[in-house]
């Protein structure tokens, strides 16, 4: 049985992509173990879940933009002394890329680089931020810029040395192939589709918020954060005062965005137009989430174009909306437009224009025929855009690289 060592800098929590890939490999007969560099308080250093082993190494993650560090050396030695030799090293994102590269060389294993974003763009954005002024001293800024520069160079250099490179969508994959100094040995786009599910429509959101039956529900689910267009969506609701519709926000908030959420909730509470028409639910476990999703009438993805990774994104929520049988309203960006318009399951809009968002939502709810057409087309999308079809690309990749 061939062994796969999966590397990531943080813990498995909320990493649906890793859950699906790991379980696919286990079902296909691979011996999978996951090495999380950082520990999580209250979680064991070693455990078994869903057919694969999980090991947590250090109290802190590797530095996000720091190529070489004492933590990296400690991680390397801990993996070598506690982990059996693997046939494949499957790396998730650049912070553990050098660690994975060294382990693959030491074990003479195949190296798979699974990039969840276009990291070269993130590096460039961070460099621009540093160059445009921070609270750092000139010496600190030079040091940080040097670290970023080395990380960018290493990621570009290592791409052709990987046995396989995975991107989360075609747009990001094209950029990654273009940034590599030589052609990649093996490349695959593997999108984070949700598993196929038959979910009955429910009234959970109406019951939870005590909404009248005729009220239409627009749902945003996902992380509550700045630059996700949530504030623009709330503003759009102000332009729909004459429409019996509410906006529900479901999702976790990171400490850095707690002030953003509090400011948003304060604004909602202070507005007579918004007070009874915008609701926040908070985090719902993934095992329950789609039961709530299926009680909405329209799924919203209003992300703002503040960086290339936002512009080229294809978030999990799109596929959750599809499996829950609800039409989609999304920002008019390439990957989002490709899914929504090619499958004719919703509409796109300018996320910077709340009036246009409101206008398109009004047109959608004013046309029962349009909604019915979207619902009909969702049945095809559910069958084609599900993990059961996408996982074969992962198995083909492993078979191809031996």
C-alpha positions in Angstrom: 0.0 0.0 0.0 1.5 3.3 -1.1 1.9 6.0 1.6 0.9 9.6 1.3 2.1 12.3 3.7 -0.1 15.4 3.5 1.5 18.6 4.8 -0.3 21.8 5.9 0.7 24.7 8.1 -2.6 25.0 10.1 -5.0 22.5 11.5 -7.6 20.5 9.5 -10.6 22.4 11.0 -12.9 23.7 8.2 -10.5 22.4 5.5 -13.2 20.8 3.4 -10.8 20.4 0.4 -8.4 18.3 2.5 -11.2 16.2 3.9 -12.5 15.3 0.4 -9.0 14.7 -1.1 -7.9 12.6 1.9 -11.0 10.5 1.9 -10.8 9.9 -1.9 -7.2 8.7 -1.6 -8.1 6.4 1.4 -11.0 4.9 -0.5 -8.7 4.3 -3.5 -6.4 2.2 -1.2 -3.7 4.8 -0.3 -2.3 4.9 3.3 -2.8 8.6 4.1 -1.4 10.6 7.1 -1.8 14.3 7.7 1.0 16.3 9.3 -0.3 19.7 10.7 2.7 21.8 11.6 0.8 23.7 14.3 -1.0 22.3 17.3 -4.5 23.3 18.3 -5.3 23.7 22.1 -7.5 20.9 23.2 -6.7 18.6 20.3 -4.5 15.5 20.6 -1.1 15.5 19.0 -2.0 12.3 17.2 -5.4 10.8 16.3 -7.2 8.8 13.6 -10.1 10.2 11.7 -12.0 9.1 8.6 -9.5 6.4 7.8 -6.3 8.5 8.0 -3.8 9.5 10.8 -3.4 13.1 11.9 -0.2 14.4 13.6 0.3 17.9 15.0 3.9 19.0 15.5 4.6 22.4 17.0 2.9 25.0 19.2 3.2 27.6 16.4 2.8 27.6 12.6 5.7 28.2 10.2 6.1 31.8 9.2 3.7 32.6 6.4 6.2 34.5 4.2 9.5 33.2 5.7 11.2 30.6 3.7 13.8 29.3 6.2 13.5 29.2 10.0 14.3 27.2 13.1 10.6 26.1 13.2 11.1 24.6 9.7 14.2 22.7 10.8 12.3 21.4 13.9 9.4 20.3 11.7 11.6 18.5 9.3 13.4 16.6 12.1 10.1 15.7 13.8 8.6 14.3 10.7 11.7 12.3 9.9 11.8 10.8 13.4 8.1 10.2 13.9 6.8 9.4 10.4 7.4 6.4 8.2 8.8 7.0 4.7 6.1 8.2 2.3 5.8 7.5 -1.4 4.1 10.9 -2.0 4.4 14.2 -0.2 1.2 16.3 -0.8 1.8 19.9 0.1 -1.0 22.4 0.7 0.3 26.0 0.1 3.7 27.7 0.2 4.4 27.9 4.0 5.1 24.2 4.0 6.4 23.9 0.4 10.1 23.9 1.4 9.4 21.4 4.1 7.6 19.1 1.6 10.4 19.6 -1.0 13.1 18.5 1.5 11.0 15.5 2.7 10.4 14.4 -0.9 14.1 14.6 -1.7 15.1 12.7 1.5 12.5 10.0 1.0 12.8 9.9 -2.8 9.1 10.5 -2.9 6.8 12.2 -5.4 6.0 15.8 -4.6 2.5 17.2 -5.2 1.9 20.9 -4.7 -1.8 21.8 -4.1 -2.2 25.6 -4.2 -5.5 26.9 -2.7 -4.9 30.4 -4.1 -2.6 32.3 -6.5 0.2 32.8 -4.0 2.4 34.8 -6.3 -0.3 37.5 -6.4 -0.6 37.4 -2.6 3.2 37.9 -2.3 3.0 40.9 -4.7 0.2 42.4 -2.8 2.1 42.1 0.5 5.2 43.7 -1.1 3.1 46.6 -2.4 1.6 47.1 1.1 5.1 47.2 2.6 6.4 49.6 0.0 3.4 51.9 0.5 4.1 52.4 4.2 3.6 50.5 7.4 4.6 51.0 11.0 7.9 49.2 10.4 11.3 50.8 10.6 13.3 50.9 7.3 15.4 47.9 8.5 12.4 45.9 9.4 10.8 46.7 6.0 13.9 45.6 4.1 14.1 42.4 6.0 10.4 41.6 5.4 10.7 42.5 1.7 13.7 40.2 1.4 11.8 37.3 2.9 8.9 37.9 0.5 11.2 38.1 -2.4 12.9 34.8 -1.5 9.5 33.1 -1.0 8.2 34.3 -4.4 11.4 33.1 -6.1 11.3 29.7 -4.4 7.7 29.1 -5.3 8.2 29.9 -9.0 11.5 27.9 -9.1 10.0 24.8 -7.4 6.9 24.5 -9.6 8.6 22.6 -12.5 10.4 20.4 -9.9 7.1 19.2 -8.5 5.9 15.9 -9.9 2.4 17.4 -10.0 0.8 20.9 -9.4 -2.8 21.4 -8.6 -4.8 24.7 -8.8 -8.3 25.4 -7.6 -9.6 26.7 -10.9 -8.5 27.2 -14.5 -7.8 31.0 -14.2 -5.4 30.6 -11.3 -3.9 27.5 -13.0 -3.1 29.5 -16.1 -1.3 32.1 -14.1 0.7 29.5 -12.2 1.8 27.8 -15.3 2.9 31.1 -16.8 4.9 32.1 -13.7 6.9 28.8 -13.8 10.3 29.2 -15.5 9.9 25.8 -17.2 6.9 23.7 -18.2 5.3 21.7 -15.4 5.7 18.0 -15.3 2.0 17.4 -14.6 -0.8 19.9 -14.0 -4.5 19.5 -12.9 -7.3 21.8 -12.0 -9.3 20.3 -9.1 -12.1 22.4 -8.0 -13.5 22.1 -4.5 -17.0 20.8 -5.4 -19.4 19.7 -2.7 -20.5 16.1 -2.7 -23.7 15.3 -4.6 -26.7 15.6 -2.2 -30.4 15.3 -2.5 -31.7 17.9 -0.1 -35.4 18.7 0.5 -36.4 22.4 0.7 -36.9 23.4 4.3 -38.3 26.3 6.3 -35.4 26.6 8.8 -34.5 30.2 8.1 -38.2 31.3 8.2 -38.8 29.4 11.5 -35.5 30.5 13.1 -36.1 34.2 12.4 -39.9 34.0 12.6 -40.4 35.2 9.1 -43.9 35.1 7.3 -44.2 32.4 4.7 -44.3 34.7 1.7 -41.0 36.5 2.6 -38.2 35.7 0.2 -34.7 35.0 1.7 -31.4 36.0 0.2 -28.6 34.1 1.8 -24.9 34.9 2.2 -22.9 32.1 3.8 -19.2 32.0 4.4 -16.7 33.9 6.4 -17.9 37.3 7.6 -15.1 39.7 6.6 -14.3 43.0 5.0 -13.8 43.1 1.3 -16.4 40.3 0.8 -19.0 42.7 -0.4 -21.3 42.1 2.6 -21.7 45.8 3.3 -22.7 46.4 -0.3 -25.3 43.6 -0.1 -26.7 45.2 3.0 -26.9 48.5 1.2 -28.7 46.8 -1.7 -31.4 45.7 0.8 -32.0 49.4 1.5 -33.0 49.8 -2.1 -35.5 47.0 -1.9 -37.7 48.5 0.8 -40.9 47.8 -1.2 -40.0 44.1 -1.8 -40.8 41.4 0.8 -37.3 40.1 1.0 -34.7 39.7 3.8 -30.9 39.1 3.8 -29.5 36.4 6.1 -25.8 36.2 6.9 -24.4 32.8 8.1 -20.8 32.3 8.9 -17.8 32.6 11.3 -15.9 35.8 11.9 -12.2 35.9 12.6 -10.9 38.1 15.5 -9.5 40.6 12.9 -13.0 41.2 11.5 -15.0 41.3 14.7 -15.0 45.1 14.6 -16.3 45.1 11.0 -19.2 42.8 12.0 -20.0 44.9 15.1 -20.1 48.1 13.0 -22.3 46.3 10.4 -24.7 45.1 13.1 -24.9 48.5 14.7 -25.7 50.1 11.4 -28.5 47.5 10.8 -30.0 48.0 14.2 -30.0 51.8 13.8 -31.8 51.7 10.5 -35.6 51.3 10.3 -35.2 49.9 6.8 -32.7 47.3 7.8 -33.6 46.3 11.3 -36.1 43.6 10.5 -34.7 42.7 7.1 -31.1 41.8 7.7 -30.2 38.9 10.1 -27.0 37.3 11.4 -26.9 33.6 12.4 -23.2 32.9 13.0 -21.3 29.7 12.4 -23.2 26.5 11.6 -21.3 23.2 11.4 -20.8 21.9 7.8 -22.7 18.8 8.7 -25.9 20.9 9.2 -25.2 23.8 6.9 -26.9 22.7 3.7 -30.2 22.1 5.6 -30.2 25.8 6.3 -29.0 26.7 2.8 -31.9 24.8 1.3 -34.4 27.2 3.0 -33.2 30.2 1.1 -34.5 31.5 -2.3 -31.3 33.0 -3.6 -27.6 32.4 -2.7 -25.4 35.5 -2.7 -21.6 35.9 -3.5 -20.9 39.6 -3.6 -17.1 39.5 -3.3 -15.2 42.8 -4.1 -12.3 43.0 -6.6 -9.7 44.2 -4.1 -7.0 41.7 -5.3 -6.4 39.1 -8.0 -7.3 36.2 -5.8 -10.8 37.8 -5.2 -11.2 38.5 -8.9 -10.3 34.9 -9.9 -12.0 33.2 -6.9 -14.4 30.3 -7.1 -15.6 29.8 -3.5 -17.0 26.8 -1.8 -20.3 28.5 -1.2 -21.1 28.5 -4.9 -21.2 24.7 -4.9 -23.0 24.5 -1.6 -25.7 26.7 -3.2 -25.9 24.4 -6.2 -26.3 21.2 -4.0 -28.9 23.0 -1.9 -30.9 23.8 -5.1 -30.9 27.6 -4.8 -30.2 30.0 -7.7 -27.1 32.2 -7.4 -26.4 35.9 -7.6 -22.6 36.6 -7.9 -20.0 39.2 -8.7 -19.3 39.4 -12.5 -15.8 37.9 -12.3 -14.5 35.3 -14.7 -14.8 32.0 -12.8 -18.1 33.0 -11.1 -19.6 34.1 -14.4 -18.4 30.9 -16.1 -20.4 28.7 -13.7 -23.5 30.9 -13.2 -24.0 31.8 -16.9 -22.8 28.7 -18.6 -25.2 26.6 -16.5 -27.9 29.3 -16.5 -28.4 29.0 -12.7 -28.5 32.7 -11.8 -27.2 36.1 -12.6 -24.1 38.3 -12.1 -23.7 41.9 -11.1 -21.3 44.7 -10.4 -20.5 44.2 -6.7 -19.5 47.8 -6.2 -23.0 49.0 -7.3 -25.7 48.3 -4.6 -28.4 49.8 -6.8 -27.6 47.4 -9.7 -27.6 44.5 -7.2 -31.0 45.6 -5.9 -32.3 46.0 -9.5 -31.3 42.5 -10.5 -32.7 40.9 -7.4 -36.0 42.7 -8.0 -36.1 41.4 -11.6 -35.4 37.9 -10.3 -38.2 37.9 -7.8 -40.6 39.6 -10.2 -40.2 36.7 -12.7 -41.4 33.3 -11.5 -40.6 31.9 -14.9 -37.0 32.9 -14.6 -36.6 31.4 -11.2 -38.2 28.1 -12.4 -35.7 28.0 -15.3 -32.8 28.4 -12.9 -34.2 25.7 -10.6 -34.5 23.3 -13.5 -31.0 24.0 -14.7 -29.6 23.4 -11.2 -30.4 19.7 -11.6 -27.8 19.3 -14.3 -25.3 21.5 -12.4 -25.7 19.3 -9.3 -24.8 16.2 -11.2 -21.9 17.6 -13.1 -20.4 20.0 -10.5 -20.0 17.6 -7.6 -17.0 15.9 -5.9 -18.0 12.5 -7.2 -17.1 13.7 -10.8 -14.1 15.9 -9.8 -12.3 13.4 -7.5 -11.3 11.3 -10.6 -8.9 14.0 -11.6 -7.0 13.5 -8.3 -6.9 9.7 -8.8 -5.7 10.2 -12.4 -3.0 12.5 -11.1 -1.6 10.0 -8.6 -1.8 7.2 -11.2 0.1 9.3 -13.7 3.0 10.2 -11.5 3.4 6.7 -10.2 
